[in-house]
Amino acid sequence: MNHNTPLSPRPLHHLAAGTGRRVLTHTQLRAHGVSAAEAGEQCRPGGPWQQLLPGVVLLHPGPPTSEERLHAVLLYAARERTVSVPLQPGRDEPPASPYGEAMITGLAALTLHGFTSAPPLPSQETFDVLVPRLRRLRSTGCARIVRAAALPVPEQVTGLPVAPVPRALADAVAGLKDAVVVRRLLTEAVRGGHCEPAAVVRELTAAKLLHRPHVVDAVDSLLAEGRALAESRLYRMVREYGLPDPCWNVDLRLPGGPHLGGLDAYWPEQAVAVELDTRAPRPGGRPEDDAEWVEQARKREHLERLGITVVHITPRKLRDATEQQAAVVRTALMASADRDPAAYVVVLPR
């Protein structure tokens, strides 16, 4: 006996009985007084237990449930850290979770998030589990190891740490070649309200997936879906918060002069415009290096020099702070009476 051996080991049948979790690591078994030799004896062919993954034991002989497999891959990925592996930046000590920093990602994560276009858990032979880049683990059995230099903050879904939707999408798309499946997943992410297109494009770009033609095509559909959804929210905001009806989707021109640019909504009497920013982000790049950003900034500056107030709204603000955005537009409309008259412009349908 040594200092790691419990003074009063509990009987083995207690572990497999009842409604408690029936997936434990060898370390957890030792805490219950079960030595490695005893665990090996219980996991022998025809025995009452089985080794589901290296260092992870299933405390019954039947097929594991999807929940048990999920717990198993997380416990496998969270086994004792290698001494040389540093903690993630900003973390002073290991997390209290029994799963450490590991989290479910990929298709399994999307299924847990409620995606109907992701396959059900029982049909998935392997589950992706996200771990720090320097962890010395290998994919085995039902666990597929995915490494990242910086981990996202996991979301708790049914008591499990799960990667946020944008990261889970990127990890899922990395292993998919079917263009139809990729498009369905990306479309559901936006249409189902799971996340904004910008967040998805940011993760796909970081994962270096935008060189794949079927992913590029799916992203084009995603951005179109995101713009349509943002426009629908803008219509609803104007209606529900009692704003006057604008001219929708118009182009402005100077009389006999150049084209000034397109706008999502324009109030001619007040010279107030709303512009939705649905551009795809460029991770790591500066806005001033983005040609589209530069062009939009130049357009806004030109319009404002002509006395037109431009309200810039992102789809995320429109979704999460609709009332605040409506107040911004209403304030701009009311303030028009105190401004000098704007230059005369021609309003054309876009």
N, C-alpha and C positions, 0 to 999 in steps of 0.2 A: 504494500500500500504506500502511496505517496501523497503529497499535498493536493494533487489533482483528483484524487479518488473520493467521491462522496462518502460520508460516514454511514449513511443509511440508504443503500441502493434500493430503487424501487423494482418490483418484479417486472419481467419483460412483458407479460400479458397486459399490464396496465398501459403500456405505450400504444398498443394496437387497439385497445378497447375504447368505447365511448365515441363521442362526436368530435374529439380534438383533431388537430391536423395530423395527418399520417405520413408526412414527409419530413425527415430529419437528417441533418448532417452527422457525420461521425463525431464531430466535436459536441454536438447537442446530445448525442447518445451517451457519450462519456459523462456528460453532466448528469445523466440519469443512472449512472453506474454501469453502463453497458460498455465493456471493453471492445477493442477492435477485433479480438479473437471471437468474442461472443457474437458480435455483429456479423462477422464472416460466417459463423456457424448457422445463424438464422437465415442468411442469404444463400445458403447452398441450394443446388437444384432440388426442387420439390419442397423447399423450406417455406416457412410462413412469411418471410420478408423477401425483398429483392433489391439489388442495387440498381437504381434507376439511372444515375450518372456517377462519375467518379466522386467518391466522398459523400454521396447523397443516397439515402436508403428510403424505400417505400415500404411502409409497415403493413403490407398485406400482399397476398400472392396474385391477386387479380390484375387486370389491365388498369393502368392509372387513368384517372379522369383528366379532363383538360385543365381543371384547376390545380390538380396535383402536379401535372407536368409544368405548368407555369411557375408554381412555387419551387419545383425542383431546379429549373434552369436559373432562377434567381439565386437560390441557395448555392448552386454550383459556382455561379459567377462571383458570389460574395465570399467565397472561402478565404481563409486567412491571407491577408495582404502580404506580398513580398516586401521585406524590409526596405529594399532600395526604391520602392515605388513611392513617389511623393504624393501628398494630398493635393486635391484640386485647389487652384488658387482661390483665396478668400475663405478657406475652411481651416479652422485651427485644430480640429480634432475629427476623428472618424465619426460619421453620422450614427445615430442611435438605431437606425433601422436594421432589422436582422438581415436585410439584403444589401447592406453597405451602400455603395454608390450605383449599384447595378439597377437597370430598369428595362422593362419590356419595350421593344421598338418594332418597326416594320409592320407586316400585315397583322400580326397578333395584336399589336397595340391599336391599330385602326379598328379591328374587330371589337376590342374592348371599349374604344371610344364610340362605338355604335354605328360604324359604317356598314351599310347594307351591301355595298359592292365588294367588301372584303370577305374572304371565305370564312365560314364558321370555324371555331377553334378545333373541333374534333377532326376536321379534314386537313389541318395543317400538320405536316410531319415534323417540322422543326419550328422553333420559336426564336426570333432574333432577340438578343439581350445586349444592351449597350453598356460598355465598361470603359474606364480610363485607358488611354492608348498604351500605357506602359504595363498594364496587367499581363502577367505571363499565363495566359489561358489559351486553350485550343478548342475549336468547335468539336463537339462529339455528341453522339446520340441525338436527342431532341433539342440540344442547345447549339445555336449558331452565334458565335461571338462577333460583335460589331464594336470596333474601337473608335474613340473620338478623343482628340486633344483637349477639348473643353466640353463638358457634359451640360445639357440643359437642365433646368429645374424640373424634376418629374412631377406629374400629376397623379393623385391617388384615385384609382378606379377599382372598385370592388376590393379595396384594401391592398392593392398592388401598386408599386411605383411604375408608372407608364410614361414614356416619352411624349411630349406635346405633339399635337397633330402635325405641324410642319416638319419636325424632325422625323417622326415616324413615317411620313409620306416619302421623304427623301430616301430613307433606308429601305422602304418597300420598293420604290421605283428602281433603285440601284440593282435589284435582283429580278426585274421584270423586263421581258422583251415584247410582250403583247401590247401593241399600241392601243387597242380597244380597252383593255383593263386599266392601263395607265390613265387614259382619258377619263374613264368612269370614276376612278379614285380622286383625281384632281378636281373634277367637276363636283363630286359630292362634298368635297372639303369646303368648297365655297357655297354651293347651293344649300347645303345642310347647316350653314352657319358655324362650322367648326373653326374657321380661321379666314383671314383675308388673303387674297392672291399674292400680295407683296411678301408676306411671310413665307409662303410656299416657294416662290421664285428665289428668295434669298437662300433658303436651305438647298434647293436644287443647284443653285450656282455654286455655293460653298462645297457641295459634294461633287462638283465638276461633271454634272450630268447633262448640261445643256448642249453638249456636242452631239448627242444622240438624236437623230432625226425624229424618231417617234416621240421623244420627250419634248422636243421643240414644238411639234404639232400640238401635243396635249397642252403645253403652256399657252400657246396662242388661243386655244379654246378656253382655257382657264381665265385668261385675262379678259376675253370677251364676255364670259359669264360674270366675272367680277364687275365689269363696267355696267352690264345690264342690271345687276343687283343693286349697285350703288345708285344708278339713275332711278330705279324703282323706289329706293329709300328717300331720295331727294324729292320725288313727286309726293310721297306720303308725308314728308316733313312739311312741305308747303301747305298741303291740304289740312293736316291734323292740327297745325299750330296757327291756322288762320292767316297765313301770309297772302298778299294779293297775287293773283295769277301772273306769272311772267311769260315772256316769249321763250318757248323751249327749243333747245338745240338750234342755235342760230349762228350765222356768220355776220361779222361786222365789216363794213367798208367805209372809207371816206368817200363822199360824193365825187365821182369821177376819178377817184384816187386808188391807192393800194388796198389790198385785203389786210384787215387788222387781226383776224384770227377767229376761231370758233369758240363758242361759249355754251355751257350746258343750260344756263338760264339767264335771262336778261330782262330787267325792268326799264323800259325806255324812258318813262316819265321821270324816274328817280336816277337814271344813269348808274344802276347797280347791276353787277354781274356776279354769277356764281360759276366757279370752275372746279370740276372734280379732278383730283390728281390720282389717276389710276396707273401711273407709270410703273413699270417693273423696276425694282431696286437693283443697284449694282453694289454688292458687298465689297467693302474695302476701298471703294472709289469715292472721290469727292464729288458733291453735286455739280460743282462748276466744271468738272471734266465730262459731264453727261450732256451730249449735244441736245437731247430732247429737253433736259432741264433748263439749259441755257436759252433755248428758243422760247420756252414757256415764260421764263423770267423776263425776257426781252418784250414779249407780248404784253405781259401785265404792266411793265413800266411804261410802254407806249400808251396803253389804254388809260392809265392813271394820269399821264401828262395831258390827255385830252379831257380830263375831268370825270372819267368813269371809275367808280369804285369797284374793285375786283375782290370778291370774297373767295379765298382759297380753302377748299374742304377736302380732306382725305376720306376714303371710304370707312376707315376705322373710326374716325371721329363721328361720322354720320351714323355709324352703328351704335357706338358706345355712349355718345353724348349728343343725341339728337336735339334735345331741348336747348342745350347750350348753343349749338350751331344755328338753330332757329332764332335765338335771341341775337346772335351776331348779325344775321341777315336783317332782322327787324330793325336793329339799331342803325345799320347802314342806310336802310330805306328812310327812316325818320330823319337822319342827319342830312339827307339830300337837300332839305329846305334851307339849310344854313350854308350850303356851298355855292360857289359861283356856277352858273349854268355850264353844262358840259358842251363840248363841240358837237355839232350835228353829224350823225353817222347814219348810214343806211343799214337796216336790219334785214337780212335775207335768211330764208330757211336753209338749214344745213342738211 
